[in-house]
Amino acid sequence: MAGSIDRRKKYTQMVVKDSFMQLLKEKPMSSITVKEICERADVNRSTFYAHYYNQYDLLSRIEDETIEDMKGYLNQFDYGNQVDGLRLIENLLEYFAAKRDICQTLLNEKAESTFQGKATVVAHQYFMKNWTAIGHLDKDLSEYVSTFIINGSIHVVKSWLSNNMDKTPKEMAEMLIQLIDKGLFGH
């Protein structure tokens, strides 16, 4: 009996999330109501409120789940001590490609989400830990360079997703590495 309840609960949460994400593609977050989400998901408002406080709580949970999923994906890889950044960026791009629909929706301005900021924090952590070129800069400068590279890269990724991923993750990673290394570090 408990298994069917858990399965039903998971199904309900999935339907609510999917309905919400569809609405988020169509209109700004500020105009999405719990009533609309429930109508689209074909669930009662009480069912929605049994799982979420409101639509902003739902958005935050989707963002957090996606970030945890991204971390789990990146943690699968051993970048070693002297990684050159290409593999790290390629892995991040592979993740965004695999989760294109959700990432593109959360990175959309309509979402009014904090996903971009959360993704920036994760990328910054991996970047600072694994990028050997940054290690040659003093700590204060490396923080600013990292912020510049990550924010620029996120906007490139948003364009790439909007352009139907017209390049492979490897091609995009190579392009970003070239921009970073030749553009910033003059190698």
C-alpha positions in Angstrom: 0.0 0.0 0.0 2.8 2.5 0.9 4.4 1.8 -2.5 1.3 2.9 -4.4 1.0 6.0 -2.3 4.6 6.9 -3.0 4.1 6.2 -6.7 1.0 8.4 -6.7 2.7 11.2 -4.8 5.7 11.1 -7.3 3.3 11.1 -10.2 1.3 14.0 -8.9 4.5 16.0 -8.3 5.8 15.2 -11.8 2.5 16.3 -13.4 2.4 19.5 -11.4 6.1 20.3 -12.3 5.5 19.5 -16.0 2.4 21.7 -16.1 4.2 24.5 -14.4 7.1 24.3 -16.7 4.8 24.4 -19.7 3.1 27.5 -18.3 6.6 29.0 -17.7 7.4 28.6 -21.4 4.2 30.6 -22.3 4.1 33.4 -19.9 6.1 35.3 -17.2 6.3 33.7 -13.7 4.5 36.7 -12.2 1.4 35.9 -14.1 1.2 32.2 -13.3 -1.3 31.3 -10.7 -1.7 28.1 -8.6 -5.2 27.8 -10.1 -3.7 27.7 -13.6 -1.1 25.1 -12.6 -3.8 22.9 -11.0 -6.1 23.2 -14.0 -3.3 22.2 -16.4 -2.2 19.4 -14.1 -5.7 18.3 -13.4 -5.2 18.3 -9.7 -7.1 20.0 -6.8 -5.6 23.0 -5.2 -5.4 21.1 -1.9 -3.3 18.5 -3.6 -1.0 21.2 -4.9 -0.7 22.8 -1.4 0.0 19.3 0.1 3.3 19.4 -1.8 4.2 23.1 -2.3 3.6 26.4 -0.5 3.0 28.3 -3.7 4.2 28.6 -7.3 7.5 30.3 -6.1 8.2 27.4 -3.8 7.6 25.0 -6.8 10.0 27.0 -8.9 12.6 27.0 -6.2 12.4 23.3 -5.7 12.7 22.6 -9.5 15.8 24.8 -9.6 17.3 23.1 -6.5 16.6 19.6 -8.0 18.2 20.6 -11.3 21.3 22.1 -9.5 21.7 18.9 -7.4 21.3 16.8 -10.5 24.0 18.9 -12.3 26.3 18.5 -9.3 25.7 14.7 -9.3 26.5 14.7 -13.1 29.7 16.7 -12.7 30.8 14.6 -9.7 30.9 11.5 -11.9 34.0 12.8 -13.5 37.5 12.8 -12.2 39.1 16.0 -13.4 42.5 15.2 -11.8 44.9 17.9 -10.6 45.8 19.4 -14.0 42.6 19.5 -16.0 42.7 22.0 -18.9 39.1 23.1 -18.5 38.0 21.7 -21.9 36.6 18.5 -20.3 34.9 20.5 -17.5 33.2 22.8 -19.9 32.3 20.0 -22.2 30.7 18.0 -19.3 28.7 21.1 -18.3 27.5 21.6 -21.9 26.6 17.9 -22.2 24.5 18.3 -19.0 22.7 21.4 -20.5 22.1 19.6 -23.8 20.7 16.5 -22.0 18.4 18.7 -19.9 17.8 21.3 -22.6 14.1 21.8 -22.1 14.3 22.5 -18.3 17.5 24.5 -18.5 16.3 26.7 -21.4 13.1 27.3 -19.6 14.8 28.2 -16.3 17.3 30.4 -18.0 14.6 32.3 -19.8 13.8 35.8 -18.6 10.1 34.8 -18.2 11.0 32.4 -15.5 12.2 35.2 -13.2 14.1 32.4 -11.6 17.3 32.3 -9.6 18.5 29.3 -11.6 21.2 31.3 -13.4 22.6 32.5 -10.1 22.6 29.0 -8.7 24.2 27.6 -11.8 26.8 30.3 -11.6 27.7 29.3 -8.0 28.1 25.6 -9.0 30.2 26.5 -12.1 32.3 28.8 -10.0 33.0 26.1 -7.5 34.1 23.6 -10.1 35.9 26.3 -12.1 38.0 27.5 -9.2 38.8 23.9 -8.1 39.7 22.5 -11.5 40.9 25.2 -13.8 44.7 25.3 -13.8 45.1 28.6 -15.6 43.2 30.4 -12.8 45.7 28.9 -10.3 48.4 31.1 -11.7 46.6 34.4 -10.9 46.4 36.0 -7.4 43.3 35.1 -5.4 41.5 38.4 -5.8 42.1 38.5 -9.6 41.2 34.9 -10.0 37.7 35.5 -8.4 37.0 38.3 -10.9 38.3 36.4 -13.9 36.2 33.4 -12.9 33.1 35.5 -12.5 33.7 37.2 -15.9 34.3 33.8 -17.7 31.3 32.0 -16.0 28.8 34.8 -16.6 29.9 35.2 -20.2 29.8 31.5 -20.8 26.3 31.2 -19.3 25.1 33.8 -21.9 26.8 31.9 -24.6 25.1 28.7 -23.4 21.7 30.5 -23.4 22.3 31.5 -27.1 23.4 28.0 -27.9 20.3 26.5 -26.4 18.1 29.1 -28.3 19.9 28.3 -31.5 18.8 24.6 -31.2 22.3 23.6 -30.1 23.7 24.1 -33.6 27.1 22.9 -32.4 28.0 19.9 -30.4 29.0 20.3 -26.7 32.6 19.5 -27.7 32.6 22.2 -30.4 31.1 24.7 -28.0 33.6 23.8 -25.3 36.5 24.3 -27.8 35.1 27.6 -28.8 34.7 28.8 -25.2 38.2 27.6 -24.4 39.6 29.5 -27.4 37.8 32.6 -26.3 39.0 32.3 -22.7 42.6 31.2 -23.4 43.3 33.4 -26.4 41.0 36.3 -25.5 41.8 36.6 -21.8 45.1 34.9 -21.2 46.7 35.5 -24.7 48.0 31.9 -25.0 
